[in-house]
Amino acid sequence: MTLNQIYYFQTVAKYENFRKAAEELYLSQPSLSRSIAALEEEFGILLFEKNGRGVNLTKAGRLFLEYANRIVNECQIAKTKMTELAGDGGKIDIGYVFPLASHYIPHNVRNFLNKEENKTVTFNFYQNHTKAITKKVLSGELDVGFGGYTENEELEFFPIIKEEMILITPKGHALEGCTEVSIQELNHYPVIGYDRESYLGNYTKKLYKRLSLHPNIVVECPDEHSIASLVSEDFGIALVPRIYEMDEHRINIHKLNDIELINQTYMFWLKDHYQIPVVERFMSYIMEKASAED
């Protein structure tokens, strides 16, 4: 059974006449008759029975017509979707780390969607640690990931956000009033850290080992907002990137005077992998925005 045979069958059923069906299909009547006969032979059952100069559907033919209509309808939907993907429309599957959830991703996706050429685009969002996002990008489940850098020859990376690492403390803390402090202060107070499975959790763990620091990490959190909230309530101090929406009315911000640390966030995707036009357009939008703000 071929898709053409299904179209032929559907057209004959529509007119209940081989001649009229052949005219619409731009086929010779014998060719159409042979195609339907081959279909009946394949099924081992008659789909049409003669009725004067025309034909009627048999009971089996009426049942097959239901399935034929569904198949043709699904094919038309598939064709429409593929046309959308080849043009302005389509769905973009993105994954991003927790710190980007409050502003960066919602803000940039909304601005992208506000462009006239993107009005039919939809997004699917996945939020997790860099490791989990990377796995889904590699499997093809996600088109684009946003997070930390990982050594992987199958991936391309583009830097999108560069942030200075700072120390934050609660209001009324002993370090309040100190614009700059040493990173060694992490040894002297309880510390709010990142989830050990996260990129920054792994980064700070390696950093502490390299600098021979032994902080007392009392709580682990997924992002800067939850860390800052705990710091503001005097659960501890923290080493975090200086994100622009940090509430300085609730915490103290201290630059590091003995080391310069930069946290770099990347957009990444499968190397040498075909992307539908709308995904390429979104990636270009993010790159242009990041370059303009650099």
MORA-V87438 format. One record per residue. N is the residue number from 0. RES is the residue in one letter. SS is DSSP state (2 for helix, 1 for strand, 0 for the rest). OMEGA is omega in degrees with one decimal (* if undefined). Layout:
n	res	ss	omega
N	RES	SS	OMEGA
N	RES	SS	OMEGA
//
This chain:
n	res	ss	omega
0	M	0	178.0
1	T	0	178.2
2	L	2	177.2
3	N	2	178.9
4	Q	2	178.0
5	I	2	176.5
6	Y	2	-179.4
7	Y	2	179.5
8	F	2	-178.9
9	Q	2	-178.6
10	T	2	176.2
11	V	2	178.9
12	A	2	-179.6
13	K	2	-176.4
14	Y	2	-173.5
15	E	0	-177.0
16	N	0	-176.9
17	F	2	-178.4
18	R	2	-179.6
19	K	2	178.9
20	A	2	-179.8
21	A	2	178.8
22	E	2	-179.6
23	E	2	-177.4
24	L	2	-176.6
25	Y	0	177.2
26	L	0	170.4
27	S	0	-179.5
28	Q	2	178.0
29	P	2	179.3
30	S	2	178.9
31	L	2	-179.8
32	S	2	179.9
33	R	2	-179.7
34	S	2	178.8
35	I	2	178.6
36	A	2	178.7
37	A	2	178.5
38	L	2	178.9
39	E	2	179.1
40	E	2	178.5
41	E	2	-179.7
42	F	2	-175.9
43	G	0	-177.3
44	I	0	178.8
45	L	0	176.8
46	L	0	179.8
47	F	1	170.7
48	E	1	-175.8
49	K	1	176.5
50	N	1	-175.1
51	G	0	178.9
52	R	0	-179.2
53	G	1	179.0
54	V	1	173.2
55	N	1	174.4
56	L	1	171.3
57	T	0	177.0
58	K	2	177.8
59	A	2	179.6
60	G	2	179.2
61	R	2	178.5
62	L	2	-179.8
63	F	2	179.2
64	L	2	177.9
65	E	2	179.6
66	Y	2	179.3
67	A	2	178.7
68	N	2	178.8
69	R	2	-179.0
70	I	2	-179.2
71	V	2	179.1
72	N	2	179.0
73	E	2	177.7
74	C	2	179.7
75	Q	2	176.8
76	I	2	179.7
77	A	2	179.7
78	K	2	179.1
79	T	2	-179.3
80	K	2	179.3
81	M	2	177.2
82	T	2	177.3
83	E	2	-178.8
84	L	2	-179.3
85	A	2	-178.1
86	G	0	-174.7
87	D	0	-172.2
88	G	0	178.8
89	G	1	-179.8
90	K	1	178.6
91	I	1	178.8
92	D	1	-178.8
93	I	1	174.5
94	G	1	-176.7
95	Y	1	-179.4
96	V	0	-174.2
97	F	2	-178.9
98	P	2	-178.8
99	L	2	-172.9
100	A	0	-173.0
101	S	0	-176.9
102	H	0	-169.0
103	Y	2	-177.5
104	I	2	179.3
105	P	2	-177.4
106	H	2	-176.9
107	N	2	177.0
108	V	2	179.3
109	R	2	178.2
110	N	2	177.9
111	F	2	-178.8
112	L	2	180.0
113	N	0	177.0
114	K	0	-174.4
115	E	2	-176.3
116	E	2	-177.9
117	N	2	-173.4
118	K	0	179.7
119	T	0	-178.6
120	V	1	173.3
121	T	1	-179.8
122	F	1	169.3
123	N	1	-173.4
124	F	1	176.8
125	Y	1	-175.8
126	Q	1	-179.1
127	N	0	175.5
128	H	0	-178.9
129	T	2	-177.7
130	K	2	-179.0
131	A	2	179.2
132	I	2	179.2
133	T	2	179.7
134	K	2	-179.2
135	K	2	175.1
136	V	2	-179.8
137	L	2	-179.6
138	S	2	-178.7
139	G	0	178.8
140	E	0	177.7
141	L	0	177.0
142	D	0	-173.9
143	V	1	175.8
144	G	1	176.6
145	F	1	-178.9
146	G	1	-178.9
147	G	0	-179.3
148	Y	0	174.7
149	T	0	178.6
150	E	0	178.6
151	N	0	-176.5
152	E	0	-178.6
153	E	0	-174.4
154	L	1	171.0
155	E	1	-179.3
156	F	1	175.4
157	F	1	-178.5
158	P	1	-178.4
159	I	1	-178.0
160	I	1	175.1
161	K	1	-176.1
162	E	1	175.7
163	E	1	175.3
164	M	1	-177.6
165	I	1	173.9
166	L	1	175.9
167	I	1	-179.0
168	T	1	179.7
169	P	1	175.1
170	K	0	-179.2
171	G	0	-179.4
172	H	0	-179.5
173	A	0	-179.1
174	L	0	-179.5
175	E	0	-177.5
176	G	0	177.4
177	C	0	-179.9
178	T	0	179.0
179	E	1	-180.0
180	V	1	176.7
181	S	0	176.9
182	I	2	179.0
183	Q	2	178.1
184	E	2	178.3
185	L	2	178.4
186	N	2	-169.8
187	H	0	-176.6
188	Y	0	173.7
189	P	1	-175.0
190	V	1	171.7
191	I	1	-176.1
192	G	1	177.2
193	Y	1	173.1
194	D	0	-177.0
195	R	0	177.9
196	E	0	-176.9
197	S	0	178.6
198	Y	2	-179.0
199	L	2	175.3
200	G	2	178.6
201	N	2	-179.9
202	Y	2	-178.3
203	T	2	177.0
204	K	2	178.4
205	K	2	179.4
206	L	2	-179.4
207	Y	2	179.2
208	K	2	-179.0
209	R	2	-177.8
210	L	0	-178.9
211	S	0	175.3
212	L	0	179.7
213	H	0	-176.7
214	P	0	175.5
215	N	1	-177.5
216	I	1	-174.6
217	V	1	-179.2
218	V	1	174.0
219	E	1	-176.1
220	C	1	-177.9
221	P	0	-174.6
222	D	0	-176.2
223	E	2	-176.7
224	H	2	178.7
225	S	2	176.6
226	I	2	-179.1
227	A	2	179.5
228	S	2	178.7
229	L	2	176.9
230	V	2	-178.4
231	S	2	178.5
232	E	0	173.0
233	D	0	174.0
234	F	0	-179.2
235	G	0	175.9
236	I	1	-176.8
237	A	1	172.3
238	L	1	-175.0
239	V	1	171.4
240	P	1	178.8
241	R	0	177.9
242	I	0	-169.8
243	Y	0	-177.6
244	E	0	-179.7
245	M	0	-175.8
246	D	0	-177.7
247	E	0	176.4
248	H	0	-176.2
249	R	0	-177.9
250	I	1	173.0
251	N	1	178.3
252	I	1	-177.2
253	H	1	172.5
254	K	1	177.4
255	L	1	-176.0
256	N	0	-177.3
257	D	0	178.0
258	I	0	175.6
259	E	0	-179.0
260	L	0	-179.5
261	I	1	173.8
262	N	1	-179.0
263	Q	1	176.2
264	T	1	-174.3
265	Y	1	163.0
266	M	1	-178.6
267	F	1	-175.7
268	W	1	-179.9
269	L	1	178.3
270	K	0	177.3
271	D	0	-178.7
272	H	0	-179.9
273	Y	0	175.3
274	Q	0	176.9
275	I	0	-174.5
276	P	2	-176.3
277	V	2	176.9
278	V	2	177.2
279	E	2	179.8
280	R	2	179.3
281	F	2	178.7
282	M	2	178.8
283	S	2	178.7
284	Y	2	-179.9
285	I	2	179.8
286	M	2	180.0
287	E	2	179.9
288	K	2	179.8
289	A	2	179.7
290	S	2	-179.9
291	A	2	-176.5
292	E	2	-176.6
293	D	0	*
//
